[in-house]
């Protein structure tokens, strides 16, 4: 199933390639020529998307950043898209470049913005593909829950792209990107307080059992991890029950179906995977421990990414394949390492890492996008 989904996405994108080139060429032709910001200088070497004068990316940096994106997504089950966005927007300089065309060439501004959104999703999509398979093999993916979320994400992703592609300026995109991430960071911080931790006895019991098993493995004791992983015990249209390390959980499939629609719509608009919303949804609403949220959200993200990428590129959004190709290799490295290292990191530290990243990115991007204020350089 995972391989088929990946092949479908690749074939769809190759089929649509002529439309991307035509739309980009038209936008470049309409932009004014010159050496100032917001202008195309034909005398300069080509950079991002093959545009003369566009930022040129250090490929070693691009690879290392992609490894980080793959690791953070496969470890936490989220923030891969956010970190991919930080790389494309700030680290590689595509954000400031797009901003320069806000008034001189609005069409190019929005096209580069959509390219950033889609590029983020390519990285997250591959990481989600690899992570889903790895977590499934380790018994840390709740398949019925992921399917319910994925079904809802198809409608949400498609609708969001149809309504926003080619209509969002970079400044607005960056502002909303930061605002959503900031809200997420505040919510996760609340969850670490005594009030936020109340009523999560099942989650704590599962986490304790899992971490004790890892300790046994470290000491050399042989443990049948697969038999302790996720086991679905009952299934109906209104209730699914499963166990993880001897602890029983249950959920109503209708809730993640509706949640998938809303979450994927927001994620497609932001150009991210949605894991940073899915993980709090799974840990809070569904009551899953972080060790299960990562794998379960990955499969839902994969379905959402295939839908969103196909919709963006079907509308003529261009992609810089030289850059993306190298980044995808880095994603493979990071995604393979992530699941193997996450079990050695206590859940509380995973959440704290999540919170620090969310607050940093959220505050910075909200101020930059809506108020043009730079407080982090």
Secondary structure per residue as TSV (DSSP state, phi and psi in degrees):
chain	resnum	aa	ss	phi	psi
A	1	X	-	360.0	-44.6
A	2	X	H	-63.9	-41.9
A	3	X	H	-66.1	-42.0
A	4	X	H	-61.3	-43.1
A	5	X	H	-61.1	-42.5
A	6	X	H	-65.2	-43.1
A	7	X	H	-64.3	-40.5
A	8	X	H	-58.7	-42.5
A	9	X	H	-65.5	-44.4
A	10	X	H	-63.9	-44.2
A	11	X	H	-63.2	-42.7
A	12	X	H	-59.8	-43.6
A	13	X	H	-70.0	-39.3
A	14	X	H	-66.0	-35.3
A	15	X	H	-64.9	-33.1
A	16	X	T	-92.7	1.2
A	17	X	H	-56.0	-42.2
A	18	X	H	-56.6	-34.9
A	19	X	H	-65.0	-34.2
A	20	X	H	-65.4	-46.6
A	21	X	H	-62.2	-41.8
A	22	X	H	-63.6	-44.3
A	23	X	H	-66.4	-40.8
A	24	X	H	-66.5	-43.6
A	25	X	H	-60.1	-41.1
A	26	X	H	-64.1	-42.0
A	27	X	H	-66.3	-39.1
A	28	X	H	-66.3	-40.8
A	29	X	H	-63.3	-30.6
A	30	X	H	-82.7	-16.1
A	31	X	S	-77.6	143.8
A	32	X	-	-68.4	148.3
A	33	X	B	-97.7	144.6
A	34	X	S	160.2	-177.6
A	35	X	S	-102.1	-0.8
A	36	X	S	-87.7	168.9
A	37	X	T	-62.3	140.8
A	38	X	T	83.5	12.6
A	39	X	S	-130.6	155.9
A	40	X	B	-97.1	124.4
A	41	X	-	-107.4	100.2
A	42	X	T	-61.1	-18.2
A	43	X	T	-79.6	-13.9
A	44	X	S	-88.9	154.3
A	45	X	-	-66.2	153.6
A	46	X	B	-73.3	149.6
A	47	X	-	-129.9	-131.4
A	48	X	G	-54.0	129.6
A	49	X	G	64.8	13.0
A	50	X	G	76.4	18.6
A	51	X	-	-87.6	128.1
A	52	X	B	-59.7	128.4
A	53	X	T	85.5	-5.0
A	54	X	-	-71.4	158.5
A	55	X	-	-55.3	137.7
A	56	X	-	-103.8	129.7
A	57	X	-	-97.2	135.0
A	58	X	-	-69.8	116.7
A	59	X	H	-67.2	-29.3
A	60	X	H	-66.4	-43.7
A	61	X	H	-62.0	-41.7
A	62	X	H	-61.3	-41.3
A	63	X	H	-66.4	-47.1
A	64	X	H	-62.3	-41.8
A	65	X	H	-64.6	-38.4
A	66	X	H	-65.2	-37.3
A	67	X	H	-60.4	-42.8
A	68	X	H	-62.2	-43.2
A	69	X	H	-61.1	-46.1
A	70	X	H	-63.7	-38.8
A	71	X	H	-67.2	-47.9
A	72	X	H	-66.0	-38.2
A	73	X	H	-68.6	-46.2
A	74	X	H	-73.5	-19.2
A	75	X	H	-87.2	-50.3
A	76	X	H	-93.1	-20.2
A	77	X	S	82.3	13.0
A	78	X	S	-164.0	178.3
A	79	X	-	69.1	-0.1
A	80	X	H	-65.0	-45.6
A	81	X	H	-64.8	-37.9
A	82	X	H	-64.1	-45.5
A	83	X	H	-68.9	-34.4
A	84	X	H	-62.8	-40.9
A	85	X	H	-64.6	-41.4
A	86	X	H	-60.4	-41.2
A	87	X	I	-63.2	-52.0
A	88	X	I	-68.0	-37.0
A	89	X	I	-77.3	-52.0
A	90	X	I	-103.4	-52.1
A	91	X	I	-63.5	-41.9
A	92	X	S	-93.1	-9.7
A	93	X	-	82.7	13.1
A	94	X	H	-70.4	-27.9
A	95	X	H	-63.7	-53.9
A	96	X	H	-62.5	-33.7
A	97	X	H	-64.3	-45.5
A	98	X	H	-63.8	-39.2
A	99	X	H	-59.8	-33.6
A	100	X	T	-61.5	-22.5
A	101	X	T	-98.7	11.9
A	102	X	T	-57.2	-42.6
A	103	X	T	-104.6	-29.8
A	104	X	T	-81.2	-33.4
A	105	X	-	-150.6	73.6
A	106	X	H	-55.4	-35.2
A	107	X	H	-64.4	-42.0
A	108	X	H	-69.7	-37.8
A	109	X	H	-55.6	-48.8
A	110	X	H	-72.4	-32.8
A	111	X	H	-68.9	-42.2
A	112	X	H	-64.8	-38.9
A	113	X	H	-60.2	-46.3
A	114	X	H	-64.3	-34.3
A	115	X	H	-65.1	-40.1
A	116	X	H	-62.1	-45.5
A	117	X	H	-59.4	-45.7
A	118	X	H	-70.9	-38.1
A	119	X	H	-61.1	-42.1
A	120	X	H	-55.6	-43.7
A	121	X	H	-71.7	-29.4
A	122	X	H	-60.8	-44.5
A	123	X	H	-65.3	-45.3
A	124	X	H	-66.9	-36.9
A	125	X	H	-61.5	-44.8
A	126	X	H	-67.0	-42.3
A	127	X	H	-61.4	-39.6
A	128	X	H	-64.5	-38.3
A	129	X	H	-62.0	-49.1
A	130	X	H	-67.5	-44.9
A	131	X	H	-64.9	-39.7
A	132	X	H	-58.5	-45.8
A	133	X	H	-66.2	-43.6
A	134	X	H	-63.4	-44.7
A	135	X	H	-69.6	-32.9
A	136	X	H	-64.0	-43.0
A	137	X	H	-64.7	-29.9
A	138	X	T	-88.6	2.8
A	139	X	T	71.5	30.0
A	140	X	-	-122.6	33.5
A	141	X	-	-133.2	121.4
A	142	X	-	-87.7	93.0
A	143	X	H	-59.8	-46.1
A	144	X	H	-60.2	-37.6
A	145	X	H	-69.8	-41.6
A	146	X	H	-65.0	-38.0
A	147	X	H	-65.5	-41.3
A	148	X	H	-62.9	-44.2
A	149	X	H	-64.3	-42.5
A	150	X	H	-64.2	-38.5
A	151	X	H	-61.4	-43.2
A	152	X	H	-68.4	-32.2
A	153	X	H	-68.8	-26.1
A	154	X	H	-61.5	-47.9
A	155	X	H	-69.0	-43.5
A	156	X	H	-64.0	-44.6
A	157	X	H	-65.1	-46.9
A	158	X	H	-61.5	-46.5
A	159	X	H	-64.0	-41.1
A	160	X	H	-63.9	-44.5
A	161	X	H	-65.0	-41.7
A	162	X	H	-61.7	-32.9
A	163	X	H	-85.6	-23.7
A	164	X	H	-118.2	-18.5
A	165	X	T	-59.9	128.1
A	166	X	T	77.4	6.8
A	167	X	T	-120.0	-4.4
A	168	X	-	-111.1	124.4
A	169	X	-	-75.3	161.1
A	170	X	H	-64.8	-40.8
A	171	X	H	-59.8	-44.2
A	172	X	H	-64.7	-42.3
A	173	X	H	-60.1	-47.1
A	174	X	H	-64.0	-40.0
A	175	X	H	-63.7	-47.9
A	176	X	H	-67.5	-36.0
A	177	X	H	-55.1	-51.5
A	178	X	H	-65.5	-39.5
A	179	X	H	-63.2	-44.2
A	180	X	H	-65.7	-41.4
A	181	X	H	-67.4	-38.1
A	182	X	H	-63.5	-44.0
A	183	X	H	-61.0	-39.5
A	184	X	H	-63.3	-45.0
A	185	X	H	-60.6	-41.1
A	186	X	H	-64.2	-41.1
A	187	X	H	-66.2	-41.9
A	188	X	H	-66.2	-35.2
A	189	X	H	-62.5	-40.8
A	190	X	H	-60.2	-38.3
A	191	X	H	-64.6	-21.9
A	192	X	T	-84.5	-9.3
A	193	X	S	-79.3	163.1
A	194	X	H	-55.7	-39.4
A	195	X	H	-64.8	-39.8
A	196	X	H	-72.6	-24.8
A	197	X	H	-86.8	-12.6
A	198	X	T	-62.5	139.5
A	199	X	T	79.1	19.5
A	200	X	-	-116.6	42.9
A	201	X	H	-63.8	-40.9
A	202	X	H	-63.2	-43.3
A	203	X	H	-61.5	-45.0
A	204	X	H	-63.6	-37.8
A	205	X	H	-66.0	-41.2
A	206	X	H	-67.3	-41.4
A	207	X	H	-62.8	-43.1
A	208	X	H	-62.5	-43.7
A	209	X	H	-64.2	-41.0
A	210	X	H	-65.4	-47.0
A	211	X	H	-67.5	-33.0
A	212	X	H	-67.4	-35.4
A	213	X	H	-66.5	-40.1
A	214	X	H	-62.3	-38.9
A	215	X	H	-63.2	-38.9
A	216	X	H	-63.3	-40.2
A	217	X	H	-63.2	-41.5
A	218	X	H	-61.2	-34.3
A	219	X	T	-80.8	-1.8
A	220	X	T	100.0	-2.7
A	221	X	-	-74.2	137.9
A	222	X	-	-84.5	127.2
A	223	X	-	-131.1	135.0
A	224	X	-	-82.3	86.9
A	225	X	H	-61.5	-40.3
A	226	X	H	-60.0	-39.1
A	227	X	H	-70.1	-20.9
A	228	X	H	-92.4	-9.9
A	229	X	S	-70.9	-168.4
A	230	X	-	-62.6	127.8
A	231	X	E	-132.0	118.3
A	232	X	E	-77.9	123.5
A	233	X	E	-102.6	-26.0
A	234	X	E	-153.9	150.9
A	235	X	E	-145.8	129.9
A	236	X	-	-150.4	175.7
A	237	X	S	-70.4	-17.1
A	238	X	S	-117.5	-10.7
A	239	X	-	-156.1	129.8
A	240	X	E	-121.5	132.4
A	241	X	E	-119.5	138.6
A	242	X	E	-148.1	163.2
A	243	X	E	-120.1	152.4
A	244	X	E	-144.4	114.3
A	245	X	T	54.1	42.5
A	246	X	T	83.1	-4.0
A	247	X	E	-102.7	131.5
A	248	X	E	-92.2	135.9
A	249	X	E	-126.6	158.7
A	250	X	E	-150.2	157.1
A	251	X	E	-154.9	159.4
A	252	X	-	-94.3	118.0
A	253	X	H	-58.4	-24.6
A	254	X	H	-65.6	-35.6
A	255	X	H	-65.1	-50.7
A	256	X	H	-66.6	-26.7
A	257	X	H	-63.1	-48.8
A	258	X	H	-67.3	-41.5
A	259	X	H	-60.5	-38.0
A	260	X	H	-62.0	-38.1
A	261	X	H	-62.3	-50.2
A	262	X	H	-67.2	-48.1
A	263	X	H	-63.6	-44.7
A	264	X	H	-68.1	-31.7
A	265	X	H	-64.7	-44.4
A	266	X	H	-65.1	-43.6
A	267	X	H	-63.7	-41.8
A	268	X	H	-64.9	-37.5
A	269	X	H	-64.2	-42.1
A	270	X	H	-78.6	-15.3
A	271	X	T	76.6	33.3
A	272	X	S	-128.0	177.3
A	273	X	-	-76.7	-27.7
A	274	X	S	95.6	-3.7
A	275	X	H	-60.5	-31.0
A	276	X	H	-71.5	-13.2
A	277	X	H	-101.5	-36.3
A	278	X	H	-63.4	-41.1
A	279	X	H	-62.4	-49.0
A	280	X	H	-61.1	-36.0
A	281	X	I	-61.7	-44.7
A	282	X	I	-72.1	-37.9
A	283	X	I	-78.5	-28.2
A	284	X	I	-97.0	-57.9
A	285	X	I	-71.9	-45.9
A	286	X	S	-88.5	-14.1
A	287	X	-	71.9	25.1
A	288	X	-	-80.7	147.7
A	289	X	-	-70.5	156.7
A	290	X	H	-57.4	-31.5
A	291	X	H	-63.7	-25.6
A	292	X	H	-94.5	-29.3
A	293	X	H	-63.9	-36.6
A	294	X	H	-61.0	-52.2
A	295	X	H	-70.1	-40.1
A	296	X	H	-65.9	-42.1
A	297	X	H	-68.0	-30.9
A	298	X	H	-60.6	-44.3
A	299	X	H	-67.6	-39.9
A	300	X	H	-63.5	-39.8
A	301	X	H	-63.8	-40.2
A	302	X	H	-58.4	-46.5
A	303	X	H	-62.7	-43.3
A	304	X	H	-63.1	-40.6
A	305	X	H	-66.0	-42.2
A	306	X	H	-61.8	-42.3
A	307	X	H	-65.0	-47.6
A	308	X	H	-67.5	-45.9
A	309	X	H	-60.9	-45.3
A	310	X	H	-61.5	-38.7
A	311	X	H	-68.9	-44.0
A	312	X	H	-61.9	-49.9
A	313	X	H	-74.0	-27.0
A	314	X	H	-65.6	-23.9
A	315	X	T	-90.8	4.2
A	316	X	T	97.4	16.6
A	317	X	-	-72.1	124.9
A	318	X	-	-81.4	156.1
A	319	X	-	-132.2	138.4
A	320	X	-	-87.6	94.6
A	321	X	H	-68.3	-28.1
A	322	X	H	-63.3	-46.3
A	323	X	H	-68.2	-50.6
A	324	X	H	-62.2	-38.8
A	325	X	H	-58.9	-44.7
A	326	X	H	-66.9	-41.9
A	327	X	H	-63.4	-35.7
A	328	X	H	-64.0	-33.7
A	329	X	H	-64.4	-43.2
A	330	X	H	-62.5	-37.2
A	331	X	H	-60.8	-41.2
A	332	X	H	-59.6	-45.7
A	333	X	H	-61.4	-51.5
A	334	X	H	-64.3	-37.1
A	335	X	H	-72.4	-29.6
A	336	X	H	-74.3	-39.0
A	337	X	H	-73.8	-37.3
A	338	X	H	-52.2	-59.1
A	339	X	H	-60.6	-27.2
A	340	X	H	-79.5	-19.4
A	341	X	H	-103.2	-23.3
A	342	X	H	-63.9	-31.5
A	343	X	T	-68.2	-15.7
A	344	X	T	-94.0	1.3
A	345	X	S	-109.0	121.3
A	346	X	-	-55.9	144.5
A	347	X	H	-56.4	-38.4
A	348	X	H	-62.0	-34.5
A	349	X	H	-75.3	-31.2
A	350	X	H	-62.6	-42.9
A	351	X	H	-67.8	-38.8
A	352	X	H	-65.5	-39.0
A	353	X	H	-61.1	-43.6
A	354	X	H	-57.7	-46.1
A	355	X	H	-65.5	-44.9
A	356	X	H	-59.8	-46.1
A	357	X	H	-63.5	-42.2
A	358	X	H	-64.0	-45.1
A	359	X	H	-66.8	-41.3
A	360	X	H	-62.7	-54.5
A	361	X	H	-66.3	-41.0
A	362	X	H	-61.6	-49.7
A	363	X	H	-64.6	-46.9
A	364	X	H	-62.0	-50.1
A	365	X	H	-73.2	-32.5
A	366	X	H	-63.0	-45.4
A	367	X	H	-67.7	-39.4
A	368	X	H	-66.6	-46.6
A	369	X	H	-70.8	-45.7
A	370	X	H	-90.9	-29.6
A	371	X	H	-123.4	-2.4
A	372	X	-	57.8	35.4
A	373	X	-	-105.6	126.1
A	374	X	-	-110.1	112.5
A	375	X	S	-108.5	-8.9
A	376	X	-	-118.3	27.8
A	377	X	-	90.6	360.0
